Amino acid sequence: MYDERFPGLRRRGFLAATTGAAALTLVGCGGGTDDKADTGSGGTPKRGGRLRAAFAGGGASETLDPHLANLFADVARAKALYDKLADYGADLSAQPRLAEKWQSNKTLDRWQVTLRETTFHDGKPVTAQDVLHSYRRIADPKQAFRAKASLEPIDLDASRATNARTVEFVLKRPTAEFPNILAAFGAYIVPEHAGDFDKKPIGSGPFRFVSFTPGRSAVFRRNEDYWDGAPHLDEIEFVVANEESARVNALLAGQVEYAHELNPTTARAHEGRGQIEIVRLRNSAMQAFCMKTDRPPFDDKRVREAFFLIADRKELVAGALSGAGEVGNDLFGKGYEYYAAGLPQREQDLDKARALLKQAGAEKLKVTLDTSAVAAGFTEAASIFRDQAAKAGVTIDVKTGSKDSYWSDILDGGTLCCYRSGAMPIEAHISQRLLTDSTTNATQWRHKDFDALYQQAQSTRDKTERAAVYERMQRRLYTEGGFLIWGFADWILGTSRKVRGVETKAPANTLDWARFDKVWLA
């Protein structure tokens, strides 16, 4: 149960798909046994036991309403109790979940979704009406539900249930990546007559509700009738420990078996020592500098290219991420579906950077770099990049802003800033951040021809042809975009040595991250 040695609310592990709140978004199909953290001998799952998982929480205001899930703890609890129609695989492609299959018309503006035959925890079937109810609830203009913006392309008034297990979704425009909407963060399916989410939540997920004390503990029990196979564990308990040190100490003391969100220093101190296991989820968080392309000096693409060439990515990963990550190539979504992996890896070239700055009349350039302690590694990355830029004759003034207002401050203000993002499909990154009317367009990248390419991709049925359009868009961003993406950080977990089945190839936010129905205790 909850231990008073776990401190109360201090630090929140926010989950945000945009630059709001805390801009780290942390998703279907699990890999084979090679993809699991498997310590000791024996890979055969064992049934039974209670696993205790420590997360940073949200205090007394916490809720089990899955449509309000924003913190990592909220999402881990929601996915234990509920299902979505689809979810993201390790490569951020949409994988069927409650939806058995989906099919579009020729113009990609109507999609038929067939539900698998399954039931909620109260024994009632999951129906098309439950799906429409859930999506209409999320889209309520009076509410601030997480998935509302993701569902925007759906005309929910025109969409209908054609039978008990089939929904016809009518869209406002052609949307080739419609399955991404079904997998959207927070788009959980709840019963049409769902009532008190905190006292009697009823989902279709792998665990059933037992108890919940906001800010302290939630206990769920195995759902023997789960459509994807009953969990191995008897019970899962989520405990709140807001400080990283509290989560680690609880793990070392045997008070919990799983600790979420550890820092690289902690991981290095314990990796290979035999007390606990360290699990690194690769490619979980993009790390970048964001250049405003609509104002001096970055309205000149030669200056942007010079900054691409100033960055020593290996030094940034080593210094700002303590080596817990890999270098980026100025494109979002390394390893994800549609990623333009064929472009040459960019290396530091100070001579060429100086030549480009000279051509642009910016030889003795001075620029302010906004940063903040709002995210791990931000202030370190700013200092390292300042020193790298000095070698090219550029003077960078590092300005440290408020943790509370940083994300809103840098969205429209300033010229250069530190930035990060968690996992999402490349298509979602483009639509949320790189179109003229995107609400979180931090680089102020506004090009009608680029917008047209996105619409072309969304109107293209053939996946190979669609991939070619996305590659064309990425080539342009690689050449002249505003995101200097220098690295991708690992997301780090700690587990007891007796924990088995933790997925190691699922970036945070994907289906197999924090997925406790496939975990067991040896």
N, C-alpha and C positions, 0 to 999 in steps of 0.2 A: 504493500500500500504506500501511500504518499509519505515521504520522510521529511520531517521539518528541517533537516539539514540541507534540503534543496532550497536555495534562495527564492524569494518571490520575484515578481516581474521587474526585470531590469533591462534585459536586452532581448529584442524581438527578432526572430529570424523571418523577415518578411519575404513573401513570394509575390513578385510583381512582373507582369509580362511587359510592362512599359517602363518609362522613366518615373512613374509615380512611386509613392511609398518607399521602396528601397531597391528598385530595379534589379533584382536577381530573380529570374524565373527559373525555377528549377524545372523516358516516359514510355505498342505493344507486345510484342511477342518476346518471351525470354529465350535466351540461347540454350545450348546444351549444357551438360554438366561442367564443361570447361569454362563456362562463363560465370560460374558461381564461386563464391568464397567458400572453400571447403578445407577446413583445418582438421588435422588428425586423420585417422583411418576410417573407412566406411562412408560410402556415398549414398546408402539407402536411407530414405527418409524414415524417421521414427515418429510415432504418433504420441502426443501427450505433452503436458507441461504448460506453464504460463511463462511467456516472454514479457519482460518489462523493458519498454523503450523510452528513453529520455529525450525530450525535445524542448527547445525554447518555446514558451507559451505566450498567451495573451491576457493573462490575469483573470479577474472575476467576470470580465465581459465575454469570455469565450462562449461559443455556441457550437452545437452539433448540426446546425442548419448547413447543409452542404453547399448551398448557393451563396453563402457568405464566407466560404473558406478563403482566407488570404494568407495566413501563416502556414509554414511548413507543417506544424503540428495539426492545424485544421485539416489540411489536405490528406495527411496520413490517416487521420481518424475517418475522414469522409470516404476514402477509398476502401477502408475496412468495412464500412457499413453499406455503401452504395456502389452502383455501377454507372458508367456512361455508355452511350451507344457505341463509341469507339474510344481508343486511347492511342497514345503515341508509342511506337516502337523505339528501339535504341537509336535508329537512324532518323527518328522524328517523322516517319511515315505513319499514316492512320491505320490501325489494326482493328478488326471487328471485335466488339465486346457484347453488349446486349443486342446490338444489331447483328443479325446472322449474315445479311448481305445488303448491298445497296446497288442501285442501277439508275442511270440518268436517261433522259430523252436525248434526241440528237442535238438539240440546241443548248443542253447543259443548264437549263433553267427550271427543270422539274426533276426531282429525284424520288424514287420509290425505295423506302427502307423497310426491310422485313425483319421483324424481331424474332429472336430465338424463343423457344418455349421454355419459360421459367417462371418462378413465383417470387413474390416478396416474402419477407420473414413471417408475415401473418398467414401465409398460404394462398393469398389471392394472386391470380396471374398478372404478370407485367403486360400491359396492353398499350395499344396505340394511343388511347385516350390519356393514359398516364404520361406518355412521352409529350404529347401536345400540352397537357397541363403543366408539366415541368418547364418546358420552353417558354410558355406564355407567362408563367410566374417569374422566370428569370428576366423576361423582357419588360416586365411591369415598369412603366416610366416613373412611378413613384418610389421605386426601390433602387438601391445601388448594388445589384448583384454582380458578381465578378464576371460572369460569362455574357453579360448583356451586349457588349460591343461585338463579341464574336458571333452572336446570333443575328446581328443586324441584316445580313443578306437575305434572311428568310422572311417571306410574307406570311406571318403566322395567322392572319385573318383568312387567307385563301387556302392555307394548308389544311389537310383533313385526314381523318382515319378512313381508309377504304374498306378495312375489315379489322377484326380484333388485333391482328398482328402485323398490319401494314399501314405505314404512314406515307402519304404523298406530300412531300415538301415542295411548295411553290416558291421560287426564288425571285428576287427583284431584278436579277441580271444573271448572265451565264457565269457559273462558278465551277470550274473543273476540279478545284480542290475542296469541294463540298465536304468530303469525309473529315477534313481538318476541323470543320465546324462541329461535327458530331463528337470530336475528341477534345474540344475546347476546354481549357482549364475552368473547372467549376460547373460544367454542363451535366450535372448528375441527374438521374431519373428518380423521381420520388412518386409515391402513390397519389392518385388524383385527390384523395381525401386525407392527405397527410395533415397531422395535427401538431402536437407539441414536440418539436424536434429535440428538445433537451431532456425531456422526461420519458418519451416513448417513441424514439425514432425508428421508422420501419423502412428498410431498404431492401435491395436484392443482393447485397454484397456478401463476402465470404464469412463475415462475423455478425453476430446478433448482439444487440445492446444488453448490458447488465447494469452498469452504473456510470454516473458522470458527475464530477465536482469541478466546476469551471476553475481554471487556473491551477488545478492540482492533479486530478487523475481521471482516467476513463477506462473502464473495463468492458471488454467485449468477449463473447464466447463463440466457439466454432459453429458455423451454419452447416449442419450435416447435409443439407439439401442443395448446397451451392452448385450452380450449373457448371462451373469450371473445376469441380472437384473439391471436396471438403478440405479445409485447412488441416495441416499436420498438428498444429498447436491446439490444446484445449482452450486456452485463453490468451488474449493479448491485453496488456495494460500499458497505457500511455501515461507517463509521469512527466510533470513539468519541472525542468531545471534550467533556469534562464542563463546562468553563467556557464561558459564552456568548462571552466575548472570544476564546477559542481557535477557536470555530466561525466567528465573523465574520472573524477574521484569516486562517483557512484559506480561506475563501471569497474574500476580497480578494486573496490570494496565488495563487489558481488551484489550490490543493491539493484543494479539493472544489468541487462545482457546486451543492450544496443544503445549507443550514444550517437545522436545525430549532430552533424556540423562541428567538426573539430578543425583546429587551425593547423597549418603545415608544421609549425614548431612542435606542437604536441605529437603530431604523427611521427616526426623524425625521432622524437625522444622515446617512443614506445614501439616503433616498427622493428620486428625481428627479435624483440626481447623475450617473447614467450608468454607474457602476462595477458595481453589482449591482442586481438587482430585488428589491423588497420585496412580499411577498404577504400580504394580511390576510384571514384566515378569520374572517368575522363570526359573532357569536352563539355563540362557542365556550365561553365560561365565564360562568356566572351569578355575580354579585357581590351579596352580601346582608349584612344584619344579622339575626341569628336571636334572636327573643324567646321565652323559655320561657313558654308559655301556662298552665302549671299552678302557678305560684307568683307572689307579689307581686313587682313591681307589675303584671306582664303577664298575671295571671289576670283582670284587668279589661279587657274589649275596648275600652273608651273610651281607656285608656292606649295600647293597641296602635294604635288609629286615630290618636291624637295623634302617635305616633312616625312613622306613615306620612306625616303632614302636616308634620312637622318637617324631613324630608329634602329638601334641594335636590339633586336627582339630577344636574342638569347640572354643578353644582360638584363633586360627587363623581366623576363621569366625567372631568372636566377635570383634577382634582387627583390623585386616586388612580390613575387609569388613564392619565394623561398624554394624555387625549383619545382614546386608542385603544379605543373602544368606543361603546356607545349606551345611552341611559337605559332603565331597566326600569320596570315598572308593578306590582310586588309579585306577579308571577306568573312561574313557571318556564317556560322553553321558548319564548321569543319567536320567532315565525316557524315553529315546529314544528307538526306535525299535531295538531289538536284545540286549539291555543292560542286562548284567548278574546280575540281581537283587538278586539272591539267595545266593550270597557269603556273609559271615558274615562281619558286619561292623567292620573295623579295629579300635582298640582303642590304646591309648598310653600305652606302657609297657616298662618302662625304664630298669627294671631288665633284661628282655629278650634281649633288645637292647644291653646292656653292655656285656651280655654273648656272643652274636653273634659277636660283635666287638673283644672280646677276642679270640674267635675261629679263627677269620680272621687275628689275629696279628695286630689289629688296635685299641688297647686300648686307646692310647693317640692321636687319629687321629686329624689332623689339615687340614681344607679344606677351600677354598675360595668360597663364594657364590656371584655370579654376580647378581646385581639388577640395577634398574634405576627408575626414576620418569616417565618413558614412559607410565606406566599404573597405574591406581588408585589402591592403596593398596600394590604395589610391595615393596616399601622401608619398609613399616610397617610389611609386612609378613616376610621380611628378618630379621628384628630385633627380632621379636617374635620367629622365628625358631632358631636364634642364641642362645637365652636364653633357649629355650627348649633343644637344643643339649648339652648345657653346663652341664645340669643335668645328662647326660649320659656320661660325660667325653670327649665330642667332642668339639674342639675349632673351631668355624666358624668365618672366617674373611670376613666381608661384604664389597664388592667392588662395589661402585656406578658408573655405566657407563653412557655414553652419550645417551640422548634420541634419537638423530638423527641416531646413528649407532647401537643401542642396539641389534636389531633383527638379523642383519647380524653378529655382533660380537659374539653372543652366539650360533649361529647355529652350528659352527664347533669348536669354541674355548672354553676354560675353562673346568671345570669339573662339576659344579653345578650352576644352575641359576633359577631365577624366570621366570615363563612362564604363558601364558593364551591363551585361544582360545574361539571363539564363537561357535554357533550352526552349526553343519553339521552332516550328517548321520555317524553312527559308522563305516560303510564300508569306507566312504571317509576319516575319521580320520586315519584308518589303512593304506589305500593305499597311502595317502599323507605323513605319518609320521613314519610308522613302518615297511615298506618293505625295503629290502636291497638297492634298487635303488630309494627310495623315495627322492624327492628333498628337503624336509624340515624335515629330520630325525634328530631332535635335540637331541634325546637320544642315537644316533648312535646304535640303535637296529638293528642288522643285523644277521638274522638266516634263512638259506635256508629252514629248515623244517617249520618255521613260514610262510615264503613266500608261500610254497607249500600248507599250510592250507588255505591261502587266495585264491589261485587259485582253490582249491577244493570247497570252498564256492561259488566262482563265476561260477563254472561249475555245481552246484547242483540245479536242477529244483525245488525240493520239499522244500517249505519254512521252514517246521519244521526241516527237515534234515539240511538245511542251517543254521538255528538258532543254532543248536547243534554244528556246526563247529565254528561259531562265539563265542559261549560260551566257547568252548575248548581253543580258542585263548586268550580270556579274562582271563580265569583261570591262564594261564601262565603269562600274564602280571601282574596280581594281585600278583602272587607269586614272580616273579623275574624281572618285567619290570623296566624301567627307569623313568617313570612318577610317582611322588609322588603327586597324585591329592587330595588336601586337602579340596577343596570346590567348590561350584558353585554359582557365584554371580547373584543377581537380576539385571535386566535391568530396570531402573526407568524412568517413564514418568510422566508429570504433565498435567492435563487438567482443563479447566473451568468446573464449576459445571453444566453447561447446555449441556455439551457434553455427548452423549450417544453412546453405541454400540462399544466402544473400547474393543477389545479382550484382556483378561487378562491371557490366558493360552497359548499364542503363544510366544516362545522364539524369541528374536530379530533375524531377517533373515528368519523367516518362512513366509508363505503366509499371515497370518493374523496379522503380525507385520506391523505397519504403513499402514494399509489397510483402505483407507478413503472412499471407495465406500459403506461400510457397517455402516458408522458413521452418526449420525444426531445431529441436534441442537434442544434441547427441548424448 
